[in-house]
Amino acid sequence: MATTRYPQEFRQQAVELVRLGQQPVARIATDLGISDQTLRNWLRQADIDEGRRAGVTTDEHAEVVRLRRRNRVLEMEVEILKRASAFFARENVLPK
């Protein structure tokens, strides 16, 4: 979701190791050099992304982030246009 410290392929392989069920999550996490909570988070997100669990998918989250960023830009553009319009109206520069 946010900035990723680990490549997506690494995350997927870690999740697959957990799903094999041959070792406990804590053991797999320790072997991979990550916290067990991090691995559990990846597992939960993988379940959501695959439709096994309800929640916001990674793609949906990325779309929300993109739209919020775009919205901020548009709001700034509207504010600039409002100020420019007020400036030109005061200066009587607008054509009649």
C-alpha positions as CSV (number, residue, x, y, z in Angstrom):
1,M,0.0,0.0,0.0
2,A,2.4,2.6,1.1
3,T,6.1,2.8,0.1
4,T,7.3,-0.8,0.0
5,R,10.5,-1.8,1.6
6,Y,10.3,-5.3,0.2
7,P,9.7,-6.3,-3.5
8,Q,6.2,-7.6,-4.4
9,E,7.7,-10.9,-5.5
10,F,9.3,-11.4,-2.0
11,R,6.0,-10.7,-0.4
12,Q,4.2,-13.2,-2.6
13,Q,6.7,-15.9,-1.9
14,A,6.5,-15.3,1.8
15,V,2.7,-15.5,1.7
16,E,2.9,-18.8,-0.3
17,L,5.3,-20.2,2.4
18,V,2.7,-19.5,5.0
19,R,-0.1,-21.0,3.0
20,L,1.9,-24.2,2.6
21,G,1.4,-24.6,6.3
22,Q,4.6,-26.5,6.9
23,Q,5.9,-24.0,9.5
24,P,4.4,-21.5,11.9
25,V,4.1,-17.9,10.7
26,A,6.5,-16.7,13.4
27,R,9.2,-19.1,12.2
28,I,8.8,-18.2,8.5
29,A,9.0,-14.5,9.5
30,T,12.2,-15.0,11.5
31,D,13.8,-17.0,8.7
32,L,13.0,-14.2,6.2
33,G,14.2,-11.5,8.6
34,I,10.8,-9.8,9.0
35,S,8.4,-9.4,11.9
36,D,5.6,-11.9,12.2
37,Q,3.1,-9.1,12.2
38,T,4.4,-7.8,8.9
39,L,4.0,-11.3,7.4
40,R,0.5,-11.5,8.9
41,N,-0.4,-8.1,7.3
42,W,0.9,-9.4,3.9
43,L,-1.2,-12.5,4.3
44,R,-4.3,-10.5,5.2
45,Q,-3.8,-8.1,2.2
46,A,-3.2,-11.1,-0.2
47,D,-6.5,-12.6,1.0
48,I,-8.3,-9.3,0.4
49,D,-6.7,-8.9,-3.1
50,E,-7.7,-12.5,-4.0
51,G,-11.3,-12.0,-2.8
52,R,-11.0,-14.5,0.1
53,R,-11.7,-11.7,2.6
54,A,-13.6,-8.4,2.6
55,G,-11.6,-5.2,2.5
56,V,-9.9,-2.6,0.3
57,T,-7.7,-4.2,-2.3
58,T,-4.3,-2.9,-3.2
59,D,-5.5,-1.6,-6.5
60,E,-8.5,0.2,-4.9
61,H,-6.2,1.8,-2.4
62,A,-3.8,3.0,-5.1
63,E,-6.8,4.4,-7.1
64,V,-8.0,6.3,-4.0
65,V,-4.5,7.7,-3.5
66,R,-4.3,8.8,-7.1
67,L,-7.7,10.4,-7.0
68,R,-7.0,12.3,-3.8
69,R,-3.8,13.6,-5.3
70,R,-5.6,14.7,-8.5
71,N,-8.3,16.3,-6.4
72,R,-5.7,18.4,-4.5
73,V,-4.2,19.6,-7.8
74,L,-7.7,20.5,-9.2
75,E,-8.6,22.4,-6.0
76,M,-5.3,24.4,-6.3
77,E,-6.1,25.2,-9.9
78,V,-9.6,26.4,-9.0
79,E,-8.1,28.6,-6.3
80,I,-5.6,30.1,-8.7
81,L,-8.3,30.8,-11.2
82,K,-10.5,32.5,-8.6
83,R,-7.7,34.7,-7.5
84,A,-6.8,35.6,-11.1
85,S,-10.4,36.4,-11.8
86,A,-10.7,38.6,-8.8
87,F,-7.5,40.4,-9.7
88,F,-8.5,41.1,-13.3
89,A,-12.0,42.2,-12.2
90,R,-10.4,44.7,-9.8
91,E,-8.1,46.0,-12.5
92,N,-10.8,46.2,-15.1
93,V,-8.6,44.3,-17.5
94,L,-11.4,42.0,-18.6
95,P,-12.7,42.7,-22.1
96,K,-16.2,44.2,-22.2
